[in-house]
Amino acid sequence: MTNEYKSQDFYLSSFLIASGAKLNTYYKTGRITTFLFNDTKEIQDLISDYYTNNALVNPVTYGQAQKNLKSIIHSNTNLNSNQTHSHASQ
């Protein structure tokens, strides 16, 4: 079984996607969306860079990742809590 990294941080998740991390799936609990990624050394390195202000990412790619995640967050608003969805990254 693959270890998963779960994030409810919209901006961190956008950064991970913009940096090439694959969004495996997501689920909603009430109004909170949780994004799931494979928990790899690369993900942990990106998270470390993000929180230590050493992250570099293309701003256009980051903006597109934000738009994609906002689309996920605001879609399917009538879903049951804890329903999980697969999502392929672009």
N, C-alpha and C positions, 0 to 999 in steps of 0.2 A: 504494500500500500504506500502511495506517495504521500509525503508530508505536505501539508498545505499551509500557506501563509494567508491569514484572513485579515482584511483591512476594512474598516468603516471610514477611513480617512479619504475623502474624495480627491484631495490634491495629491497625496502620496500615491494613490492608485492611478491617477492620471499620469504622474511622473513615471511610474513603473511601466505603464503601457507605452508611453512616449519613448522610453528607453529600450523598448523591444521585448519586455516581459509579456508573456501570454496570459490573458485573463481566461482562466479555465471555466469559471462559472460565477454566479452571484445568487444571492437569495435576499428576500425582503422579510423583515420582521416588523410589522406595523409600518412606520414611516422610515425605518432604518434599512439601508441597503448595505450588505456585506459582500465584498469582492474577494474571490479566492484565486490565488496564484500558487504554482508549485513553489515550495520552500526550498530553494537551492542556495548555494554559496553566492551565485550571481545576484539573486534577489536580496540576500542579506547585505552584500556589498553596496547595492544600489540604495537600500534603506539607510545604511550607515552614511553614505554620501549625502543623501537627502537631509538627514537630521544634523549633519555637521556642516551644512552649507557648502559642500564640495561638489554638488550635483551640477552637471552640465547636460542640457537637453536643447534640441532645436525648438524655438518658441512656437513655430507654426505647428509642429508635430504635437507639442504639449497642448496647444489650444484645440487641436482636432481631437485629441484624447479626452479632453474635458467635455467637448460637445458630445462625443460618443457616450461617455458615462452619464451625462445629464439625460440623454435620450433613454438610457436604461433605467435611470432612477425614476423618470416621469412616465414611463410606459407601464402598462399592465397594472394600473392602480387598484383594480378590483380583485387582485389575487389573494388567495389564502395566505396567512402568515406562514413563514418558513418554507414556502414553495421555492424550489431551486431551478435555475435555468442555465443551460450551457450557452457559452458565448465564444465564438472564435474571434481572435484579434485580427485586425487587418494589417 
